Amino acid sequence: MKALIAHIAAWLFRKLEGAELFLVLRELRRGGQQVAISATFGTRVQLRIDPRARLRIGERTQVLHDSWVIAHAGNTLDIEEDVFISQHCTVSGNVRIGRGTLIGGFVTIIDGNHVFDDLEKPIREQGGTQVPIDIGTDVWIGSNAVILQGVRIGDGAVIAANATVTHDVPARAIVGGTPARLIRMRGDV
């Protein structure tokens, strides 16, 4: 009997798991946010969008399980068509991700940073800065990469796994390392 009850409870949990996301998506759309009907979201995806932010998620975009998409008041978060965001990713702030971009698992893209220059004041009380991130079309960002504020990644660029991108990346460049440095240009022999 205990096994049957556990089986039924597990089935109910699986059925209800997507219900919260369904309700969040419905409220976002009702609130004027643009989330394409063909966009798909995995289990436990968190869409934390302030009503005073602007969100657009394009057609056929996929966001896999356990990822977070966050926009605070005043942010514009634009994920264009055919973008693939793998599992356990975080995309937060003023960010544009261009059409056809592929983002590997555990990637972090955050437009904010803490201010920490005043030694007399705790870092948590010094506030922060936000500088938009712009990721071009047809970009591939490898697993565990970190994209920091103010970065522009050009069309067709490749970001190696575990890279930390702190500066702009030219179109078709392949970069890697921490901080990320140019490895070569795509198309070079």
Solvent accessible surface area in square Angstrom, and as a share of the most:
residue,aa,sasa,rsa
1,M,173,0.77
2,K,177,0.75
3,A,80,0.62
4,L,96,0.48
5,I,101,0.51
6,A,61,0.47
7,H,119,0.53
8,I,82,0.42
9,A,54,0.42
10,A,44,0.34
11,W,121,0.42
12,L,86,0.43
13,F,134,0.56
14,R,138,0.51
15,K,122,0.52
16,L,117,0.58
17,E,41,0.18
18,G,40,0.39
19,A,41,0.32
20,E,111,0.50
21,L,26,0.13
22,F,123,0.51
23,L,85,0.42
24,V,46,0.27
25,L,19,0.09
26,R,93,0.34
27,E,96,0.43
28,L,18,0.09
29,R,81,0.30
30,R,167,0.61
31,G,63,0.60
32,G,59,0.56
33,Q,17,0.08
34,Q,103,0.46
35,V,10,0.06
36,A,15,0.11
37,I,142,0.72
38,S,47,0.30
39,A,9,0.07
40,T,74,0.43
41,F,34,0.14
42,G,22,0.21
43,T,58,0.34
44,R,124,0.45
45,V,7,0.04
46,Q,38,0.17
47,L,11,0.05
48,R,124,0.45
49,I,21,0.11
50,D,32,0.17
51,P,122,0.76
52,R,173,0.63
53,A,9,0.07
54,R,113,0.41
55,L,2,0.01
56,R,54,0.20
57,I,2,0.01
58,G,3,0.03
59,E,75,0.33
60,R,136,0.50
61,T,0,0.00
62,Q,80,0.36
63,V,1,0.00
64,L,53,0.27
65,H,65,0.29
66,D,29,0.15
67,S,0,0.00
68,W,103,0.36
69,V,1,0.00
70,I,31,0.16
71,A,2,0.01
72,H,99,0.44
73,A,49,0.38
74,G,61,0.58
75,N,4,0.02
76,T,58,0.34
77,L,0,0.00
78,D,22,0.11
79,I,0,0.00
80,E,28,0.12
81,E,46,0.21
82,D,56,0.29
83,V,1,0.01
84,F,56,0.23
85,I,1,0.00
86,S,11,0.07
87,Q,53,0.24
88,H,75,0.33
89,C,1,0.00
90,T,36,0.21
91,V,1,0.01
92,S,11,0.07
93,G,0,0.00
94,N,33,0.17
95,V,4,0.02
96,R,68,0.25
97,I,0,0.00
98,G,0,0.00
99,R,129,0.47
100,G,25,0.24
101,T,0,0.00
102,L,89,0.44
103,I,2,0.01
104,G,16,0.15
105,G,6,0.06
106,F,103,0.43
107,V,1,0.01
108,T,40,0.24
109,I,0,0.00
110,I,61,0.31
111,D,3,0.01
112,G,26,0.25
113,N,81,0.41
114,H,123,0.55
115,V,49,0.28
116,F,122,0.51
117,D,119,0.61
118,D,64,0.33
119,L,168,0.84
120,E,164,0.74
121,K,91,0.39
122,P,73,0.46
123,I,95,0.48
124,R,212,0.78
125,E,106,0.47
126,Q,27,0.12
127,G,44,0.42
128,G,53,0.51
129,T,62,0.36
130,Q,91,0.41
131,V,64,0.37
132,P,82,0.51
133,I,3,0.01
134,D,40,0.21
135,I,0,0.00
136,G,0,0.00
137,T,30,0.17
138,D,87,0.45
139,V,1,0.01
140,W,141,0.49
141,I,0,0.00
142,G,7,0.07
143,S,47,0.30
144,N,71,0.36
145,A,0,0.00
146,V,45,0.26
147,I,0,0.00
148,L,64,0.32
149,Q,44,0.20
150,G,35,0.34
151,V,2,0.01
152,R,96,0.35
153,I,0,0.00
154,G,5,0.05
155,D,63,0.33
156,G,7,0.06
157,A,0,0.00
158,V,25,0.14
159,I,1,0.00
160,A,34,0.26
161,A,55,0.43
162,N,97,0.50
163,A,0,0.00
164,T,27,0.16
165,V,1,0.00
166,T,50,0.29
167,H,139,0.62
168,D,91,0.47
169,V,7,0.04
170,P,77,0.49
171,A,34,0.26
172,R,137,0.50
173,A,0,0.00
174,I,26,0.13
175,V,7,0.04
176,G,12,0.11
177,G,40,0.38
178,T,100,0.58
179,P,59,0.37
180,A,23,0.17
181,R,162,0.59
182,L,104,0.52
183,I,106,0.54
184,R,119,0.43
185,M,55,0.25
186,R,105,0.38
187,G,75,0.72
188,D,82,0.42
189,V,197,1.13
